[in-house]
């Protein structure tokens, strides 16, 4: 949990480095981050502490790599979301589960979600583990 200006954020990230080779060899070929929710409309209210205390669930939306749903926490407007990273095997390189509450009464849209995702510093390149260089 953290604050980013007027945004309160609670997030967790599952990350798989598909190119990591350690002292015990490469990762198992089936290693991938899974989205994990059958129906986010039922699962989002139990996503984390912020969502468990929220109510007034509304505006379910799903696109290619983002699923989101609005809710209220007291007087704050909030959004719970799942952001899926690049596809890998039967899952993704990373999956983010997060909730954002705006403390100034304003709305939360795609710009705020993208800002939070960028602030989490999830990268698909790790110089100490990847065999390939960063994408150009």
Secondary structure, 3 states (H helix, E strand, C coil): CEEECCEEEEEEEEECCCCCEECCEECCCCCCECCCCCCHHHHHHHCCHHHHCCEEEEEEEECCCEEEEEEEECCEEEEEEEEECCEECCEECEEEEEEEEECCCCCCCHHHHHHHHHHCCCCCCCCCCCCCCCCC
